[in-house]
Amino acid sequence: MQPADLLDLDVTGVAHGGVFVARHEGRVVFVSDAIPGERVRVRLTDTAKASFWRAETVEVLDASPHRRPHVWAAADVAVDPDDRPGGADFGHIALPHQRDLKQHVLLEALERFGGFTPPAVTVAGATPVRAVDGAVLAEETPDATRWRTRVSLHVDADGRVGPFAARSHRVIPVEELPLATAEIEDAARALSGADHAPGRIDLVQPADGRVRVLPRPEPARRGAEARRPAGPRRGKRPRGRTAASAPAAHTPAPHDPAREVVLERVGDRSFRVDAGGFWQVHRLAAHSLSALVADALADIGVDPDAHHLDLYGGVGLFAAALADAGGPATRVTSVESDPRATEHAGENLAAWVGARAETDRTERYLTRLLAQAGAAERARLAHGVVLLDPPRAGAGREVVERVAALSPASVVYVACDPVALARDVGTFRGHGYQPQRIDALDLFPHSHHLEAVAVLSRDGRAR
């Protein structure tokens, strides 16, 4: 069979990555926009591999009781798959069942790639923000929409503005962004391709509520193309500078709105971060994760005389949780490769005399620490906590093995990908660290993504 051919398939399961499992004559077919238990008509999109094919649902023949009208009408199954925007691949599923499916993916990953049967894990929603008297100050909406405080849209060469179509780099103009805050949706509607060069536009709404529009044009062309005039087309700005018009070396760099410093709040504490820097996307995510990490740290205990590490530390969100748990003099080192984030982390951690921020790649920092730490320092590290919040690809074997070589009392691993988490937990288990608890949060409702926090100890017990 060839791409564009149609098949009627029974969907039997869910796979990592927002796709669902069916079979045709024994071959696995990964299907989008379906639900386990359904019979659907699909259009094949990739038949090149012998082991599996890919397809997209074009019609639901026998619907699951968990199917709902898509939370984003533009992405509904009634829309041609080529015109469905990406980013809400679970939006057609009732919210409780979305979380059941995410739990299944997480548990299956831990068994398959981590090599163990995990403890009971429940995928919870975002944690409400409460006042001292218990009153709810902020919580998730009943339908889990309006949570994105950061959205990336794209401008194509024809001036269209919108998200990419699912699994493509083709811009789809849309009227609504239901996962975004209302303010970001309003700002997106006001965008015009005539005002922006082709590339990406980030919309960011920090704690002050004002939306920042951060254009990220495509890089200037190089070589022979760069020598051709790159004049504006259809009223748009030039895509890049020609060699002749490049600014002289002494010309001041233009203001970069992505480097504007904004404040984000978690509880009664403010964190400085660049508008274009990394911060959690869900408006309640930083609060929810900080609360979950704080609970995990209370469970294992934080020795105030030990040395604790916050790896991939960003602007210091979890280093602050570590310092809070141990007290103002607790020694905490936050390690981050982005110099701007490290600069902000130093400012954000100034209230704790024992906290510091270092700019370095995690693997290089650990290599240096292992080479230079004396016996006394090794002892402090051995009584400490190592907290990791790596990117989606995970920490990887090299980093995990170096963390294990420090022999910390406990490891707290914050993950945004279940397979990466499972692989790294499997490596930790090979070095004598056993998971004692794993908690999961649905901080990306209506998508397949989730966050998880795993706590590991040298002997598998809380300390």
Secondary structure, DSSP 8 states (H G I E B T S, - for coil): --TT-EEEEEEEEEETTTEEEEEETTEEEEEES--TT-EEEEEEEE---SSEEEEEEEEEEE--TTB---SSGGGSTTS-GGG-BSS-TTTTB-HHHHHHHHHHHHHHHHHHHH-S------EE----EE-TTS-EEE---TTS-S-BSEEEEEE-TT--EE-BBTTSS-B---S--TTB-HHHHHHHHT--GGGS-SEEEEEE--TT---EEEEEE-----HHHHHS----STT---SS--TTT---TTS-----GGG-EEEEEETTEEEEEETTS---SBTTHHHHHHHHHHHHHHHH---TTSEEEEET-TTSHHHHHHHHHH-TT-EEEEEES-HHHHHHHHHHTTT-TTEEEEES-HHHHHHHHHHH--HHHHHHHHTSEEEE---TT-S-HHHHHHHHHH--SEEEEEES-HHHHHHHHHHHHHTT-EEEEEEEE--STTSS--EEEEEEETTSS--
